[in-house]
């Protein structure tokens, strides 16, 4: 069974200024205290990352494991809408192969990992990545340049263009997860 590429328009700048240091500390220390505090202080803005429903004060009962991965997964919903997936679904592998062939690596459909002292933020254990608004813009430019040279790829890469344009239209980044 293939993994599904999910991507969400993501307020990368707010994430960086309001929350990334809290997540970084939690990943390094394996302590969820500050994550839980962030969630409780922002509960009105957070959602279930799987179903997209608003969180309530009983949110901790939804955790399978009380660790920085799962708590962080709930906390970052402040910066995106889990019900608005603009990802590539199951077609990502074909796209990845083209991008590997053309660029050597397929990072355009992923982004950068969030790593704190060799501890990756990866709540689904299959990969999670972030793109800043600047990276979104650069990646869209690369895809458009590629399509000018090789228009035969348009039907395959159209989803990538839409995903990146969705974020760029709002001057936001992307959160990609599997």
N, C-alpha and C positions, 0 to 999 in steps of 0.2 A: 504494500500500500504506500502510495506516494504521500509526501508531506504537502500541506497547503500553505502557500505564501500569502500571508495576510499583511496588509499595510494600512496604516491609519495616518491621516493628516494630524500632525503633532506639534504642539507649541513648544518647540525645542528651546527657544530663548527663555521662556518662563520656567521650563524644566531645569535648565542650567542655573538660573539665578535663584529659584525657590527651593529646589529639591535635590539636585545632583550630589551635593556634598553630604547630605543625610544618607542617601543611598550608598555612596562610596564608603562612609564610615560603617554602615551596617554590614556591607560585604566584607570589609576588612576585619571587623570585630565579631562577626556572626551574631550580633545582638540586634534585636528588633525593637527595642524600647523607643528609640526616636522615630522609627517608621510608624509604630502604633500611635505615637503621639501626633505625628503629622496626619495620619488617617483620621483620628478622632477630631482634630482641629479643622479638617477640611471635609468632613463626612457629607456635607450638603452638596459638594461638587464631585463626589466620587461615585463610581459605578462598579458593578460586578464585571470584571474583565472578560468573562466568558459569555454572559447573557446580556450585558449592557444595562441591566436594571439598576436603579439608584440603590446605593448602600444604605443600610440602616444601622442602628446601634448594635445589632446582633451579627455584624459582619464577620467577626472572628470565628463563628461557628461554620463558616464556609471554607475555612482553611483546612487543607489536608495536613499540612505541616506548618508549624509556626516558625518560619525561617525568613531571612531577608529576601529570598526569591519570591515567595508567595506574598508576603506583606508588600514588597516593592511593586509587585504586579497590580495589586489593588491601588496603591498610592499613585502610580503614574497615570491612572485614569483621569486624574485632574487635568491632564494635558492632552487628552484625546477622547474621542467618542468610540467606544468598543462596538457600537452598532453601525459604524460607518466604515466598513472595510473597503478599501480601494486597491487591494492587492491583486496579485496575478493568479491566485488560485493554484490550480495544478499545472498550468501552462508554464510555470517558472523554469522548469528543467530544460525545456526546449530553448527558451530565451537565454538561460544561463550558458548553454552550449554555444550559442552564437556569440555571446559576449566574451566567453573564454577564447573563442577562435579569433575574434577581432581585437580584443584588448589584453588578452592574456589572463585576466581575472574578471569575474562577473560582479564586482562590487557595486555596480550601478543599481542593481535591483536589491541590494542589501543595505549597506551603509557601514557604519563603524560600530564595533562592539563597545559596550560600556564595561570597562575593566578597572578594578581597584586592587592593586597589589596582587595581580595574577588571579583575582577572583572575578569571574564574568557574571554579569547580570543576565540570566537566561532562565526565566521562570518556567518555560515549557520544556526545557532541556533539549531543544532542537534548534536553537539559534534565535537570538534577538539582536536587532541592530537599530541604529539611529542615524538620521540624516539631518543636518542643519539646513536652514533655508539656503545658505550659500552652496552647500553640497548638492542640494536638489537642483539648483539653477545650473551648476556645473555639469551635473549628470544629464540634465535635459539637453544642454548644449552638445554634449558628446553624442547623445543618441541622434539628435537632429543632423549633426555633421556626418555621422555614419550613414544615415538614410539618404543624404544628398549624394554620397558616393555609391551606395548600394541600396537603391529603392526597392529591390526585391525582398528586403527584410521587413517592409512596412507592415504587412499583415501580421507578422509574428511580434513585432515590437510596438504595435499600436497601444497595447495595454500598458506598457512601460511609460509611453508618452502621456497617456491619460493619468496614470498614477502620479507622475512628477508634476504635470500641469495642475492637477488638483491641489497639491501642496503649494505650488508657486503662486497660484491665483489668490491664495490667502496669505502669502508671504510667511508660510510656516514650513516646518520640516516634516519628516516622516518617522514613524515607528514601525519597524518591520519585525514580524514574529512568525515562527512556525509552530 
